[in-house]
Amino acid sequence: MSEREPERLPDDLIRLAWTLHRALRQRQTPPTGQSTRPLAQVEVLRLIDSRPGISVREIATALSMQPNNVSTLVTQLTRDGFIDRRPGAHDRRFVELHPTGKMITAGGEVNENLSKAITEALQQLPAGAEQRISAAMPDLWELARTLAPTP
């Protein structure tokens, strides 16, 4: 493998991230009995799954969306049985968003299907590729944390 030109690395990472995102979205199938959801809903669901108790405002900040747009998405997802709204533990004027059992089951199914697709793809790569990708993961996660906006 040849060394990458350092000045090209940001552009290569941008293209790679968008390509992986698109490939994963194309491979993602809706959970049993569900239809495909818009990307904004999927992002909200994934964020609530990773941060139970998050608020609408926190979601809006994390996803760089307007709070009223997030509120509309949350209303739809609550109506569909994926999100549970609960009064805040420390301040009952605020609402915390939590995944429901339906969301946990559906998310598990989607993740399992994506995991199988990635496992199959990794097995098709040249020898040593999986180990190199695995070795790069800590640095890629640190890059993601560094790029994430600070509230």
C-alpha positions as CSV (number, residue, x, y, z in Angstrom):
1,M,0.0,0.0,0.0
2,S,1.4,3.4,-1.0
3,E,1.6,6.4,1.4
4,R,-1.2,8.9,0.9
5,E,-0.3,12.5,0.3
6,P,-1.1,14.2,3.6
7,E,-2.9,17.1,1.9
8,R,-5.3,14.6,0.2
9,L,-6.2,12.8,3.4
10,P,-9.1,15.2,4.3
11,D,-10.6,14.9,0.8
12,D,-10.2,11.1,0.9
13,L,-11.8,10.8,4.3
14,I,-14.8,13.0,3.2
15,R,-15.4,10.8,0.1
16,L,-15.0,7.6,2.1
17,A,-17.4,8.8,4.8
18,W,-20.1,9.7,2.3
19,T,-19.6,6.5,0.3
20,L,-19.8,4.3,3.4
21,H,-22.9,6.2,4.5
22,R,-24.6,5.8,1.2
23,A,-23.6,2.1,1.0
24,L,-25.0,1.4,4.5
25,R,-28.2,3.3,3.7
26,Q,-28.7,1.2,0.6
27,R,-28.0,-2.0,2.4
28,Q,-30.3,-1.1,5.3
29,T,-33.6,-2.9,5.2
30,P,-36.6,-1.8,7.3
31,P,-37.4,-4.0,10.3
32,T,-40.1,-6.7,9.8
33,G,-43.5,-5.1,9.3
34,Q,-42.1,-1.6,8.9
35,S,-41.6,0.6,5.9
36,T,-38.4,2.5,5.1
37,R,-38.2,5.7,7.2
38,P,-36.7,9.0,6.1
39,L,-33.1,9.6,7.0
40,A,-34.0,12.3,9.5
41,Q,-36.2,9.9,11.5
42,V,-33.4,7.3,11.4
43,E,-30.9,9.8,12.7
44,V,-33.3,10.8,15.6
45,L,-33.9,7.1,16.5
46,R,-30.2,6.3,16.5
47,L,-29.4,9.3,18.7
48,I,-32.2,8.4,21.2
49,D,-31.0,4.8,21.2
50,S,-27.4,5.9,22.0
51,R,-28.4,8.5,24.5
52,P,-31.7,7.6,26.3
53,G,-33.1,10.6,28.1
54,I,-32.0,13.1,25.5
55,S,-34.1,16.1,25.0
56,V,-35.5,17.6,21.7
57,R,-33.1,20.6,22.1
58,E,-30.1,18.3,22.5
59,I,-31.1,16.3,19.4
60,A,-31.5,19.5,17.5
61,T,-28.0,20.6,18.5
62,A,-26.4,17.2,17.8
63,L,-28.0,16.9,14.4
64,S,-27.8,20.6,13.5
65,M,-31.5,20.9,13.0
66,Q,-34.2,23.3,14.1
67,P,-35.9,22.3,17.4
68,N,-39.3,22.6,15.8
69,N,-38.3,20.2,13.0
70,V,-37.0,17.7,15.6
71,S,-40.2,18.1,17.6
72,T,-42.2,17.2,14.5
73,L,-40.1,14.1,14.0
74,V,-40.4,13.1,17.6
75,T,-44.2,13.5,17.5
76,Q,-44.3,11.1,14.5
77,L,-42.0,8.6,16.0
78,T,-43.9,8.7,19.3
79,R,-47.2,8.1,17.5
80,D,-45.6,5.2,15.7
81,G,-44.6,3.6,19.0
82,F,-40.8,4.0,18.8
83,I,-40.2,6.8,21.4
84,D,-41.5,7.2,24.9
85,R,-41.7,10.8,26.3
86,R,-41.1,11.0,30.0
87,P,-41.0,14.0,32.4
88,G,-37.4,14.9,33.2
89,A,-35.9,13.2,36.3
90,H,-34.5,16.5,37.7
91,D,-37.0,18.9,36.2
92,R,-40.5,17.7,35.3
93,R,-41.0,20.7,33.0
94,F,-38.6,19.1,30.5
95,V,-39.3,15.9,28.5
96,E,-36.8,13.1,28.2
97,L,-37.0,10.8,25.1
98,H,-36.5,7.1,25.6
99,P,-36.5,4.1,23.2
100,T,-39.5,1.8,23.5
101,G,-39.3,-2.0,23.3
102,K,-40.6,-1.7,19.7
103,M,-37.7,0.6,18.9
104,I,-35.1,-1.6,20.6
105,T,-36.4,-4.7,18.7
106,A,-36.5,-2.9,15.4
107,G,-33.1,-1.3,15.9
108,G,-31.6,-4.7,16.8
109,E,-32.9,-6.2,13.7
110,V,-31.6,-3.4,11.5
111,N,-28.2,-3.6,13.2
112,E,-28.0,-7.3,12.8
113,N,-28.7,-7.1,9.1
114,L,-26.1,-4.4,8.6
115,S,-23.6,-6.4,10.7
116,K,-24.1,-9.4,8.5
117,A,-23.6,-7.3,5.3
118,I,-20.4,-5.8,6.7
119,T,-19.1,-9.2,7.8
120,E,-19.7,-10.6,4.4
121,A,-18.0,-7.6,2.7
122,L,-15.0,-7.8,5.0
123,Q,-14.6,-11.5,4.1
124,Q,-14.3,-10.5,0.4
125,L,-11.4,-8.1,1.1
126,P,-7.8,-9.0,0.5
127,A,-5.8,-10.8,3.3
128,G,-4.9,-8.4,6.1
129,A,-7.5,-5.8,5.2
130,E,-9.8,-6.6,8.1
131,Q,-6.9,-6.3,10.6
132,R,-5.8,-2.9,9.1
133,I,-9.3,-1.6,9.3
134,S,-9.6,-2.8,12.9
135,A,-6.3,-1.2,13.8
136,A,-7.5,2.1,12.4
137,M,-10.8,2.2,14.4
138,P,-9.5,3.9,17.6
139,D,-8.0,6.7,15.5
140,L,-11.1,7.1,13.4
141,W,-13.3,7.3,16.5
142,E,-10.9,9.9,18.0
143,L,-11.2,11.9,14.7
144,A,-15.0,11.7,14.9
145,R,-14.9,12.9,18.5
146,T,-12.6,15.8,17.6
147,L,-14.7,16.8,14.7
148,A,-18.0,16.7,16.6
149,P,-19.3,20.1,17.5
150,T,-19.1,21.0,21.2
151,P,-22.3,22.2,22.8
